[in-house]
């Protein structure tokens, strides 16, 4: 891992900018190749992720691995990160927690320089769209639609997708989510 990424990971592991650090066993920095062409961004770690210190290792992670295969991708070739780096009980996040944690994510994006960023779920979409001044939209209207992002430091394609956990909470969405990932293969 690049020295800068290692230093950033150490900062995350020692972070106490919000109260979430008190309830975590492990900070969940992110994982994947430092030169990954594709980055996935979710909300934050659940119980299993907190226990292992790795993103997407619980039920949603198992489903994500399957969804990645539909898109012709392997987990080992993408970089997986979250908006929040500490355990999120009940998957609820505040604006203050987002404000405290997202500078780490922004630096991860800057260091990895992905060509495609897949935004998993509403919180990731909202944060990135606001950050880069893209128009507000509902997930049902924008899932699998690519958006272009061009800054001084990054040129990437943004692709909003339903979070895998949505299929676990709402089994009626599962087939639509699976179709989205099959469609993603042609978009990539």
C-alpha positions as CSV (number, residue, x, y, z in Angstrom):
1,X,0.0,0.0,0.0
2,X,1.3,3.5,-0.8
3,X,2.8,5.2,2.2
4,X,0.1,7.9,1.9
5,X,-2.6,5.3,2.1
6,X,-0.9,3.7,5.1
7,X,-0.6,7.0,6.9
8,X,-4.3,7.7,6.1
9,X,-5.3,4.3,7.5
10,X,-3.4,5.0,10.7
11,X,-5.2,8.4,11.0
12,X,-8.6,6.6,10.6
13,X,-7.6,3.9,13.2
14,X,-6.8,6.7,15.7
15,X,-9.7,9.0,14.8
16,X,-11.9,10.4,17.6
17,X,-13.6,13.2,15.6
18,X,-17.1,11.9,16.5
19,X,-18.5,9.6,19.2
20,X,-18.6,6.5,16.9
21,X,-15.0,5.6,17.9
22,X,-16.2,4.6,21.3
23,X,-18.4,1.8,20.0
24,X,-16.0,0.3,17.4
25,X,-13.8,-2.7,17.8
26,X,-11.9,-2.0,14.5
27,X,-11.9,1.0,12.2
28,X,-12.8,-0.1,8.7
29,X,-10.6,1.8,6.4
30,X,-11.2,0.0,3.1
31,X,-9.5,-2.5,1.0
32,X,-8.4,-3.3,-2.5
33,X,-5.6,-2.5,-5.0
34,X,-4.2,1.0,-4.5
35,X,-4.4,1.4,-8.3
36,X,-7.9,0.0,-8.7
37,X,-9.8,1.3,-11.7
38,X,-13.1,0.8,-9.9
39,X,-14.0,2.0,-6.4
40,X,-17.2,1.1,-4.5
41,X,-18.4,3.3,-1.8
42,X,-21.0,2.2,0.7
43,X,-22.4,3.7,3.9
44,X,-20.5,2.2,6.8
45,X,-19.5,-0.9,8.7
46,X,-22.0,-3.2,10.4
47,X,-21.3,-5.7,13.2
48,X,-19.3,-8.2,11.1
49,X,-17.2,-5.5,9.4
50,X,-16.4,-4.0,12.8
51,X,-15.3,-7.4,14.1
52,X,-13.0,-8.1,11.1
53,X,-12.0,-4.6,10.3
54,X,-12.9,-5.2,6.6
55,X,-15.7,-3.7,4.5
56,X,-18.6,-5.7,3.2
57,X,-18.0,-9.1,5.0
58,X,-21.5,-9.7,6.4
59,X,-24.6,-10.8,4.6
60,X,-24.5,-7.7,2.3
61,X,-20.9,-8.4,1.5
62,X,-21.7,-12.0,0.5
63,X,-24.4,-10.6,-1.8
64,X,-22.0,-7.9,-3.1
65,X,-19.5,-10.6,-4.1
66,X,-22.2,-12.4,-6.1
67,X,-23.3,-9.1,-7.7
68,X,-19.7,-8.2,-8.6
69,X,-19.5,-11.5,-10.5
70,X,-22.6,-10.5,-12.5
71,X,-20.7,-7.5,-13.7
72,X,-17.7,-9.6,-14.6
73,X,-15.7,-8.2,-11.6
74,X,-13.8,-9.8,-8.8
75,X,-13.6,-8.4,-5.3
76,X,-9.8,-8.5,-5.4
77,X,-9.7,-6.1,-8.4
78,X,-11.9,-3.3,-6.9
79,X,-11.3,-0.9,-4.0
80,X,-14.1,-1.0,-1.4
81,X,-14.6,1.9,1.0
82,X,-17.3,3.5,3.0
83,X,-18.5,7.0,3.9
84,X,-18.2,6.1,7.6
85,X,-15.2,4.2,9.0
86,X,-16.5,3.2,12.4
87,X,-19.3,0.7,13.4
88,X,-22.7,2.2,12.7
89,X,-25.2,0.7,15.1
90,X,-28.6,0.4,13.3
91,X,-27.0,1.9,10.1
92,X,-28.0,5.4,11.1
93,X,-25.7,8.2,10.4
94,X,-25.8,12.0,11.3
95,X,-24.6,14.9,9.3
96,X,-21.9,15.5,11.9
97,X,-20.6,12.0,11.5
98,X,-20.5,12.3,7.8
99,X,-18.6,15.7,8.1
100,X,-16.1,14.1,10.4
101,X,-15.4,11.0,8.3
102,X,-15.7,12.0,4.7
103,X,-12.3,13.8,4.5
104,X,-10.8,10.4,4.8
105,X,-12.9,9.1,1.9
106,X,-12.0,12.1,-0.2
107,X,-8.3,11.5,0.4
108,X,-8.8,7.8,-0.5
109,X,-10.4,8.8,-3.8
110,X,-7.6,11.3,-4.5
111,X,-4.9,8.7,-3.8
112,X,-6.5,5.8,-5.7
113,X,-7.7,7.8,-8.6
114,X,-10.4,5.3,-9.8
115,X,-11.8,5.6,-13.3
116,X,-15.2,4.4,-12.1
117,X,-16.9,5.0,-8.7
118,X,-19.9,2.8,-7.9
119,X,-22.0,4.5,-5.3
120,X,-23.8,1.9,-3.2
121,X,-27.0,3.4,-1.7
122,X,-28.6,6.7,-1.0
123,X,-26.1,8.1,1.5
124,X,-23.1,7.5,-0.8
125,X,-25.0,9.0,-3.7
126,X,-26.2,12.1,-1.7
127,X,-22.7,12.8,-0.4
128,X,-20.9,12.5,-3.7
129,X,-23.6,14.3,-5.7
130,X,-23.6,17.2,-3.2
131,X,-19.8,17.3,-3.1
132,X,-19.4,17.5,-6.8
133,X,-22.6,19.7,-7.3
134,X,-24.5,17.1,-9.3
135,X,-28.3,17.4,-9.4
136,X,-30.4,15.8,-6.7
137,X,-32.2,12.7,-7.9
138,X,-34.0,9.7,-6.5
139,X,-32.3,6.4,-6.6
140,X,-35.1,4.8,-8.6
141,X,-34.5,7.3,-11.3
142,X,-30.7,7.2,-11.5
143,X,-29.6,3.6,-10.6
144,X,-27.1,2.3,-13.2
145,X,-27.0,5.7,-15.0
146,X,-23.4,6.9,-15.5
147,X,-22.5,10.4,-14.6
148,X,-19.3,12.1,-15.6
149,X,-17.1,13.6,-12.9
150,X,-14.2,15.9,-13.9
151,X,-12.1,17.9,-11.4
152,X,-8.6,19.1,-11.5
153,X,-7.5,15.9,-9.8
154,X,-9.9,13.3,-11.0
155,X,-11.8,12.2,-14.1
156,X,-14.2,9.4,-13.4
157,X,-17.6,7.9,-14.1
158,X,-20.0,7.8,-11.2
159,X,-22.6,5.0,-11.2
160,X,-25.3,5.0,-8.6
161,X,-26.5,1.5,-7.5
162,X,-28.8,0.2,-4.9
163,X,-27.0,-0.9,-1.8
164,X,-26.8,-4.7,-1.6
165,X,-28.5,-4.5,1.9
166,X,-31.6,-3.1,0.2
167,X,-32.1,-6.6,-1.4
168,X,-31.8,-8.2,2.0
169,X,-34.3,-5.8,3.6
170,X,-36.7,-5.9,0.7
171,X,-36.5,-9.3,-1.2
172,X,-38.8,-7.9,-3.9
173,X,-35.9,-5.7,-5.0
174,X,-33.4,-8.5,-5.3
175,X,-34.1,-9.4,-8.9
176,X,-34.0,-5.8,-10.0
177,X,-30.7,-5.3,-8.2
178,X,-29.2,-8.4,-9.8
179,X,-30.3,-7.1,-13.2
180,X,-28.7,-3.8,-12.5
181,X,-25.3,-5.5,-11.9
182,X,-25.7,-7.6,-15.1
183,X,-26.4,-4.3,-16.9
184,X,-23.3,-2.8,-15.2
185,X,-21.1,-5.2,-17.1
186,X,-22.0,-3.4,-20.4
187,X,-21.6,0.0,-18.8
188,X,-18.1,-0.7,-17.6
